[in-house]
Amino acid sequence: MARILSIGPDRDALAARNSELKLLGHDVRSAETRSDALMLAKREPFDLILLCDRFLPAYATQLAAELHILASGSMIVVLAGRNAPVPLREIGAMLSNQAAGLKAA
């Protein structure tokens, strides 16, 4: 499946999403802080980078831009500003229609 970097400030929400993604067979790494996220993106290739819906939209946009520089071959999906968590089927659809770059979900 896909190598995913999952980023979010809420440890419980991050763990729940990551568990579901792992059950679907994805290789998931997580980061709770900006510095950890940037370090992982610099060190490892990812198919998909997910920024949690718990970030403020402006912060998520800025972090996504930084990640795009470090991981230009990755699809980066910003979930900030959503009223509800992104369904896993939507993440699956993104992966099957994968193209590198920034996306909003």
N, CA and C of each residue as an Amber inpcrd file, in Angstrom:
protein
   315
   0.8370000  -1.1880000   0.0000000   0.0000000   0.0000000   0.0000000
   0.8790000   1.2480000   0.0000000   0.4820000   2.2810000   0.7200000
   1.1770000   3.5690000   0.6580000   1.9840000   3.8470000   1.9210000
   3.0460000   4.6300000   1.7400000   3.8100000   5.1620000   2.8730000
   3.2010000   6.5270000   3.1950000   2.6990000   6.6670000   4.4220000
   1.9620000   7.8660000   4.8200000   2.6250000   8.5190000   6.0200000
   2.7680000   9.8500000   5.9500000   3.1700000  10.6410000   7.1000000
   1.9170000  11.3600000   7.5850000   1.5080000  11.0570000   8.7920000
   0.2980000  11.6020000   9.3850000   0.7110000  12.5990000  10.4670000
   0.2530000  13.8500000  10.3370000   0.7000000  14.9240000  11.2260000
  -0.4990000  15.5370000  11.9310000  -0.3880000  15.6960000  13.2470000
  -1.4690000  16.3300000  13.9920000  -1.0890000  16.5840000  15.4310000
  -1.6420000  17.6360000  16.0270000  -1.3060000  18.0040000  17.3950000
  -2.0650000  17.2230000  18.4680000  -3.1300000  16.5510000  18.0920000
  -3.9600000  15.8220000  19.0530000  -3.5570000  14.3490000  19.0410000
  -2.8310000  13.9360000  20.0740000  -2.2790000  12.5740000  20.1370000
  -3.3540000  11.5040000  19.9570000  -4.5160000  11.6690000  20.5790000
  -5.5670000  10.6480000  20.4920000  -6.1660000  10.5710000  19.0840000
  -6.4570000  11.7220000  18.4910000  -7.0100000  11.7350000  17.1290000
  -6.0020000  11.1720000  16.1360000  -4.7360000  11.5170000  16.3050000
  -3.6800000  11.0270000  15.4320000  -3.5500000   9.5130000  15.5490000
  -3.5560000   9.0000000  16.7760000  -3.4330000   7.5580000  16.9930000
  -4.6170000   6.7990000  16.3980000  -5.8150000   7.3470000  16.5340000
  -7.0020000   6.6770000  15.9820000  -6.9300000   6.6010000  14.4620000
  -6.6040000   7.7250000  13.8140000  -6.5050000   7.7290000  12.3490000
  -5.3900000   6.8000000  11.8840000  -4.2500000   6.8460000  12.5570000
  -3.1250000   6.0130000  12.1570000  -3.4370000   4.5280000  12.3130000
  -4.1430000   4.1670000  13.3580000  -4.5290000   2.7530000  13.5560000
  -5.4040000   2.2740000  12.4080000  -6.3550000   3.1030000  12.0150000
  -7.2360000   2.7180000  10.9060000  -6.4510000   2.5830000   9.6020000
  -5.5340000   3.5010000   9.3570000  -4.7250000   3.4310000   8.1310000
  -3.8290000   2.1930000   8.1300000  -3.2750000   1.8490000   9.2920000
  -2.4330000   0.6480000   9.3930000  -3.2500000  -0.6190000   9.1580000
  -4.4880000  -0.6400000   9.6520000  -5.3570000  -1.7940000   9.4290000
  -5.6470000  -2.0010000   7.9460000  -5.6010000  -0.9140000   7.1780000
  -5.8120000  -1.0040000   5.7310000  -4.5320000  -1.3940000   4.9950000
  -3.4490000  -1.5900000   5.7470000  -2.2050000  -2.0570000   5.1540000
  -1.1860000  -0.9890000   4.8300000  -1.4440000   0.2480000   5.2230000
  -0.5080000   1.3300000   4.9290000   0.6280000   1.3570000   5.9510000
   1.7970000   1.8150000   5.5070000   2.9430000   2.0410000   6.3770000
   2.8420000   3.4860000   6.8450000   2.5400000   3.6900000   8.1260000
   2.2260000   5.0240000   8.6400000   3.2660000   5.4590000   9.6740000
   3.7720000   6.6600000   9.4700000   4.6210000   7.3260000  10.4590000
   3.8280000   8.5330000  10.9370000   4.0840000   8.9650000  12.1700000
   3.3340000  10.1150000  12.6610000   4.2440000  11.1400000  13.3010000
   3.7530000  12.3630000  13.3110000   4.4540000  13.4800000  13.9320000
   3.4290000  14.3820000  14.6020000   3.7210000  14.7750000  15.8290000
   2.8190000  15.6720000  16.5640000   3.2660000  17.1210000  16.4810000
   4.5110000  17.3340000  16.0570000   5.0330000  18.6960000  16.0120000
   5.5440000  19.0370000  14.6160000   5.6510000  20.3250000  14.3500000
   6.1700000  20.8090000  13.0820000   7.5900000  20.3060000  12.8630000
   8.4240000  20.4080000  13.8910000   9.8300000  19.9990000  13.7270000
   9.9510000  18.5090000  13.4300000   9.1540000  17.6730000  14.1060000
   9.1860000  16.2320000  13.8210000   8.7110000  15.9440000  12.4020000
   7.6700000  16.6340000  11.9750000   7.1330000  16.4340000  10.6250000
   8.1660000  16.8000000   9.5660000   8.8180000  17.9390000   9.7370000
   9.8170000  18.3730000   8.7650000  11.0220000  17.4300000   8.7490000
  11.4310000  16.9550000   9.9180000  12.5560000  16.0250000  10.0030000
  12.2400000  14.7130000   9.2810000  11.0460000  14.1720000   9.5030000
  10.6580000  12.9230000   8.8400000  10.5440000  13.1080000   7.3270000
   9.9650000  14.2190000   6.9000000   9.8070000  14.4800000   5.4680000
  11.1640000  14.6420000   4.7830000  12.1170000  15.1400000   5.5100000
  13.4640000  15.3240000   4.9750000  14.2000000  13.9920000   4.8520000
  13.9520000  13.0910000   5.8050000  14.6740000  11.8160000   5.8850000
  14.0870000  10.6940000   5.0510000  12.7600000  10.6620000   4.9160000
  12.0990000   9.5080000   4.3120000  11.1490000   9.9270000   3.1980000
  11.0150000   9.0870000   2.1690000  10.0220000   9.3790000   1.1200000
   8.6260000   8.9150000   1.5610000   7.6140000   9.7110000   1.2350000
   6.2270000   9.3640000   1.5440000   5.3770000   9.5300000   0.2980000
   4.4080000   8.6450000   0.1350000   3.4420000   8.7790000  -0.9570000
   2.4330000   9.8680000  -0.6330000   2.0580000   9.9310000   0.6400000
   1.0110000  10.8430000   1.0940000   1.4040000  11.4540000   2.4280000
   1.2080000  12.7510000   2.5530000   1.3920000  13.4520000   3.8220000
   0.0560000  14.0780000   4.1840000  -0.4880000  13.6850000   5.3400000
  -1.7840000  14.1830000   5.8240000  -1.5710000  15.1610000   6.9660000
  -2.1160000  16.3530000   6.8400000  -2.0880000  17.3230000   7.9330000
  -3.4600000  17.3290000   8.5880000  -3.4880000  17.0810000   9.8640000
  -4.6980000  16.8840000  10.6570000  -5.6840000  18.0450000  10.5760000
  -6.9530000  17.7070000  10.7500000  -8.0270000  18.6950000  10.7660000
  -8.0380000  19.5260000  12.0510000  -7.1730000  19.2210000  13.0140000
  -7.1190000  19.9850000  14.2680000  -6.2100000  21.2150000  14.1680000
  -5.4870000  21.3710000  13.0590000  -4.6580000  22.5600000  12.8550000
  -5.5220000  23.7210000  12.3880000  -5.1220000  24.9230000  12.7470000
  -5.7580000  26.1050000  12.1760000  -5.3980000  26.1560000  10.6930000
  -6.3190000  26.5470000   9.8350000  -6.0520000  26.5430000   8.3930000
  -4.7870000  27.2870000   7.9740000  -4.5270000  28.4650000   8.5430000
  -3.3380000  29.2320000   8.1500000  -2.0600000  28.4870000   8.5340000
  -2.0490000  27.8680000   9.7100000  -0.8780000  27.1100000  10.1500000
  -0.6730000  25.9030000   9.2470000  -1.7420000  25.1960000   8.9310000
  -1.6550000  24.0090000   8.0710000  -1.1480000  24.3780000   6.6860000
  -1.6020000  25.4980000   6.1500000  -1.1620000  25.9420000   4.8270000
   0.3270000  26.2500000   4.8310000   0.7970000  26.9060000   5.8680000
   2.2280000  27.2400000   5.9770000   3.0650000  25.9690000   6.1000000
   2.6480000  25.0480000   6.9570000   3.3720000  23.7860000   7.1260000
   3.3560000  22.9850000   5.8330000   2.2390000  22.9620000   5.1420000
   2.1490000  22.2310000   3.8670000   3.1390000  22.7900000   2.8500000
   3.2870000  24.0980000   2.8180000   4.2380000  24.7180000   1.8880000
   5.6720000  24.3020000   2.2210000   6.0010000  24.2500000   3.5000000
   7.3390000  23.8040000   3.9120000   7.5590000  22.3410000   3.5430000
   6.5480000  21.5130000   3.7710000   6.6550000  20.0900000   3.4430000
   6.7880000  19.8810000   1.9400000   6.0960000  20.7040000   1.1650000
   6.1490000  20.5980000  -0.2900000   7.5780000  20.8160000  -0.8050000
   8.3130000  21.6970000  -0.1760000   9.7050000  21.9320000  -0.5560000
  10.5620000  20.7010000  -0.2410000  10.3470000  20.0990000   0.9230000
  11.1500000  18.9480000   1.3430000  10.7360000  17.6480000   0.6740000
   9.4680000  17.5160000   0.3500000   8.9310000  16.2530000  -0.1810000
   8.1330000  16.5370000  -1.4440000   8.7870000  17.0850000  -2.4460000
   8.0760000  17.5200000  -3.6510000   7.4130000  16.3780000  -4.4130000
   7.8400000  15.1440000  -4.1920000   7.2220000  14.0080000  -4.8620000
   6.0240000  13.4360000  -4.1330000   5.6920000  13.9900000  -2.9860000
   4.5800000  13.4930000  -2.1710000   3.3050000  14.2680000  -2.4440000
   2.1700000  13.5780000  -2.3140000   0.8870000  14.2710000  -2.2930000
   0.7010000  14.7610000  -0.8570000   0.4240000  16.0370000  -0.6950000
   0.2240000  16.6240000   0.6270000  -1.2240000  17.0710000   0.7220000
  -1.9260000  16.5120000   1.6850000  -3.3530000  16.7960000   1.8500000
  -3.5670000  17.5470000   3.1530000  -4.1710000  18.7130000   3.0440000
  -4.4650000  19.5490000   4.2070000  -5.9200000  19.3040000   4.6060000
  -6.0990000  18.7810000   5.8030000  -7.4450000  18.4720000   6.3000000
  -7.9850000  19.5890000   7.1890000  -7.2080000  20.6330000   7.4350000
  -7.6170000  21.7120000   8.3400000  -8.8730000  22.4080000   7.8480000
  -9.7060000  22.8090000   8.8050000 -10.9130000  23.5520000   8.4720000
 -12.1140000  22.6770000   8.1550000 -11.9590000  21.3610000   8.2160000
 -13.0970000  20.4760000   7.9600000 -14.0060000  20.4350000   9.1760000
 -15.2940000  20.2470000   8.9340000 -16.2420000  20.1170000  10.0390000
 -16.2890000  18.7070000  10.5940000 -15.8560000  17.7320000   9.7980000
 -15.8670000  16.3350000  10.2300000 -14.5780000  15.6760000   9.7590000
 -14.1360000  14.6260000  10.4620000 -12.9240000  13.9320000  10.0350000
 -13.0850000  13.3680000   8.6190000 -11.9790000  13.2880000   7.9040000
 -12.0120000  12.7530000   6.5460000 -12.2510000  11.2420000   6.6100000
 -13.2120000  10.7310000   5.8580000 -13.4500000   9.2810000   5.8550000
 -12.2880000   8.5490000   5.1910000 -11.9770000   7.3640000   5.6630000
 -10.8670000   6.5980000   5.0990000 -11.0850000   6.2770000   3.6280000
 -12.3120000   6.1300000   3.1950000 -12.5580000   5.8590000   1.7730000
 -12.1180000   7.0410000   0.9180000 -12.2340000   8.2500000   1.4850000
 -11.7740000   9.4410000   0.7660000 -10.2510000   9.4480000   0.6550000
  -9.5620000   9.0380000   1.7080000  -8.1030000   8.9240000   1.6610000
  -7.7070000   7.8720000   0.6360000  -8.4230000   6.7510000   0.6160000
  -8.1580000   5.7130000  -0.3820000  -8.3280000   6.2190000  -1.7980000
  -9.3550000   7.0260000  -2.0250000  -9.5830000   7.5920000  -3.3610000
  -8.4550000   8.5390000  -3.7470000  -7.9690000   9.3220000  -2.7850000
  -6.8400000  10.2120000  -3.0560000  -5.6090000   9.4230000  -3.4740000
  -5.3640000   8.3230000  -2.7680000  -4.1940000   7.5050000  -3.0880000
  -4.3020000   6.8580000  -4.4550000  -5.4940000   6.4540000  -4.8440000
  -5.6410000   5.8120000  -6.1470000  -5.5670000   6.8120000  -7.2890000
  -5.8300000   8.0880000  -7.0170000  -5.7200000   9.1480000  -8.0230000
  -4.5340000  10.0440000  -7.7110000  -3.4830000   9.4330000  -7.2100000
  -2.3500000  10.1810000  -6.6570000  -1.6110000  11.0120000  -7.7000000
  -1.3640000  12.2440000  -7.3010000  -0.4780000  13.1510000  -8.0480000
   0.2200000  13.9930000  -6.9960000   1.5070000  14.1820000  -7.1610000
   2.2680000  14.9700000  -6.1890000   1.7420000  16.3970000  -6.1520000
   1.8980000  17.0260000  -4.9980000   1.5020000  18.4110000  -4.8670000
   0.5920000  18.6270000  -3.6870000   0.1450000  19.8500000  -3.5240000
  -0.7160000  20.2290000  -2.4070000  -2.1650000  20.0400000  -2.7570000
  -2.9400000  19.5200000  -1.8290000  -4.3720000  19.3080000  -2.0250000
  -5.0960000  19.7490000  -0.7600000  -6.3250000  20.1330000  -0.9010000
  -7.1850000  20.4070000   0.2480000  -8.2990000  19.3810000   0.2170000
  -8.6120000  18.8330000   1.3630000  -9.6750000  17.8290000   1.4220000
 -10.8130000  18.3510000   2.2590000
